[in-house]
Amino acid sequence: MAVPDAELDGLGDGALMVLFANGDSAAARLLTERLLPRAWRHASRVLGDPAEAEDIAQEAMLRLWRAAPEWRQDGAAQPSTWLHRVVANLAIDRLRRAGRSTGLDPEIDPPDDAPTAEARMIEDGRRSALDAALATLPERQRQAVVLRHIEGLANPEIAEILGIGVEAVESLTARGKRALKAVLEGQKEALGYGE
């Protein structure tokens, strides 16, 4: 039996997975609306190619749907954590197969609110600078920094996604932040942070 849409909004991702496994298409739609954009942003930041990121995000969602019948709501992992881990692994595989470490596309996330052309140009410049700086980081540092500081995940969740310890996540993000600061330090004024 399907749960009314109004009630679905208040449910966690794990509960939505269980409902989907039991045939509730509205639960699947809501979970997709919640998770697919995050999966795409994660893949986009790592790969730097929106089309490849779309492929990765869709493949990760397919794998999530295939896992739904076995999903335990009381399990340790949340669907978002599980999905981020799949995205991370698929992105790493794609980078390794291609034998490359890509730069990032500054147009991946267009500005939400652009009151003026100048504000858009400043934001685009900052995003481009961040993406270029992220592209200089080693693969694991880039993953950790993106998940922590762009996607806003907690260190234990990142540790689970990357298959490493929390201390390793802390080390990766700290080293990544220091490296980003060093790369971006000389660009403060050009990026509108001169004062």
C-alpha positions in Angstrom: 0.0 0.0 0.0 1.4 3.4 -1.0 2.0 6.1 1.6 0.4 9.5 0.9 2.8 12.0 -0.6 2.4 14.4 2.3 3.6 11.7 4.7 6.5 10.7 2.5 8.2 14.1 2.9 8.7 13.5 6.6 10.3 10.1 6.1 14.1 9.4 6.2 15.9 8.0 3.2 16.1 4.5 4.8 12.3 4.4 5.2 11.8 5.5 1.6 14.1 2.7 0.5 12.0 0.1 2.3 8.8 1.6 0.8 10.3 1.5 -2.7 11.4 -2.2 -2.1 7.7 -2.8 -1.3 6.5 -1.2 -4.6 5.9 2.4 -3.6 6.9 4.4 -6.7 6.2 7.8 -5.0 8.9 6.8 -2.4 11.3 6.1 -5.3 10.6 9.4 -6.9 11.1 11.4 -3.7 14.4 9.5 -2.9 15.6 10.1 -6.5 14.8 13.9 -6.1 16.8 13.9 -2.9 19.8 11.9 -3.9 20.4 12.1 -7.6 21.4 15.8 -7.6 23.9 15.2 -4.8 25.3 12.2 -6.6 25.7 14.2 -9.8 27.4 17.1 -8.0 29.8 14.8 -6.3 30.7 13.1 -9.6 30.9 16.4 -11.4 33.4 17.8 -9.0 35.6 14.7 -9.1 35.4 14.1 -12.9 35.0 17.6 -14.2 32.7 16.4 -17.0 28.9 16.9 -16.6 28.0 14.2 -19.1 30.3 11.6 -17.4 29.0 12.7 -14.0 25.4 12.1 -15.2 26.4 8.6 -16.3 28.0 7.9 -13.0 25.1 9.3 -11.0 22.6 7.3 -12.9 24.6 4.1 -12.6 24.9 4.7 -8.8 21.1 5.2 -8.6 20.5 2.0 -10.5 22.7 0.1 -8.1 20.8 1.7 -5.2 17.5 0.5 -6.7 18.9 -3.0 -7.1 20.0 -3.0 -3.5 16.5 -1.9 -2.3 15.0 -5.3 -1.8 17.8 -6.2 0.7 17.9 -2.8 2.4 17.6 -2.8 6.2 16.3 0.4 7.6 18.1 -0.3 10.9 21.3 -1.0 9.0 24.5 1.1 9.7 24.6 2.9 6.4 22.2 5.5 5.2 21.2 5.4 1.5 23.0 8.7 0.9 26.2 7.4 2.4 25.9 4.2 0.4 25.2 6.2 -2.8 28.2 8.5 -2.2 30.5 5.5 -1.8 29.3 4.0 -5.1 29.7 7.4 -6.8 33.3 7.7 -5.4 34.2 4.2 -6.5 32.7 4.7 -10.0 34.4 8.1 -10.4 37.8 6.6 -9.4 37.3 3.7 -11.8 36.4 6.1 -14.6 39.5 8.3 -13.9 41.8 5.4 -13.7 40.4 3.8 -16.9 40.9 7.1 -18.7 44.4 7.5 -17.2 43.7 11.1 -16.4 43.0 13.5 -13.6 40.6 16.0 -15.0 40.2 19.7 -14.4 36.8 20.8 -13.4 34.2 22.6 -15.4 33.3 26.0 -14.0 29.7 25.8 -15.4 28.8 22.7 -13.5 26.7 24.5 -10.9 25.3 27.7 -12.4 24.6 30.4 -9.8 21.3 30.1 -8.1 20.7 33.9 -7.7 22.5 36.3 -9.9 21.4 39.8 -9.0 24.0 41.4 -11.4 26.3 40.5 -14.2 29.3 41.5 -12.0 28.1 39.2 -9.1 27.8 36.4 -11.6 31.3 37.1 -13.0 32.8 37.2 -9.5 31.1 33.9 -8.5 32.1 32.2 -11.8 35.7 33.3 -11.2 35.7 32.0 -7.7 34.1 28.7 -8.8 36.6 28.4 -11.6 39.5 29.1 -9.2 38.2 26.5 -6.7 37.6 23.9 -9.4 41.1 24.5 -10.8 42.6 24.3 -7.3 40.7 21.1 -6.5 42.0 19.6 -9.7 45.6 20.0 -8.4 44.8 17.8 -5.4 45.6 14.1 -5.3 42.5 12.0 -6.0 41.8 11.0 -2.4 42.3 14.5 -1.0 40.0 15.9 -3.7 37.3 13.3 -2.8 37.6 14.1 1.0 37.5 17.8 0.5 34.5 17.7 -1.9 32.5 15.4 0.4 33.3 17.4 3.5 33.4 21.0 2.5 31.2 21.1 -0.6 28.7 18.3 0.1 28.7 18.9 3.8 29.1 15.3 4.9 30.4 14.4 8.4 33.8 12.7 8.7 32.5 9.3 9.8 30.2 9.3 6.7 33.1 10.2 4.5 35.2 7.5 6.1 32.6 5.0 5.2 32.3 6.3 1.7 36.0 6.2 1.0 36.6 3.0 3.0 39.2 4.6 5.3 39.3 5.6 9.0 38.0 8.9 10.4 41.6 10.0 11.3 42.6 9.4 7.6 39.6 11.6 6.5 40.7 14.3 8.9 44.2 14.1 7.6 43.1 14.2 4.0 40.8 17.1 4.4 43.4 19.1 6.5 46.1 18.5 3.9 43.7 19.3 1.1 42.6 22.6 2.7 46.2 23.6 3.2 47.0 22.8 -0.4 43.9 24.7 -1.6 44.9 27.7 0.6 48.4 27.7 -0.9 47.1 27.6 -4.5 44.4 30.2 -3.9 46.4 32.6 -1.6 47.8 34.7 -4.4 44.4 35.1 -6.0 42.5 36.8 -3.1 42.3 40.2 -4.7 41.5 38.9 -8.2 38.7 36.8 -6.6 37.2 39.8 -4.8 38.6 38.9 -1.3 41.2 41.7 -1.3 40.0 43.3 2.0 
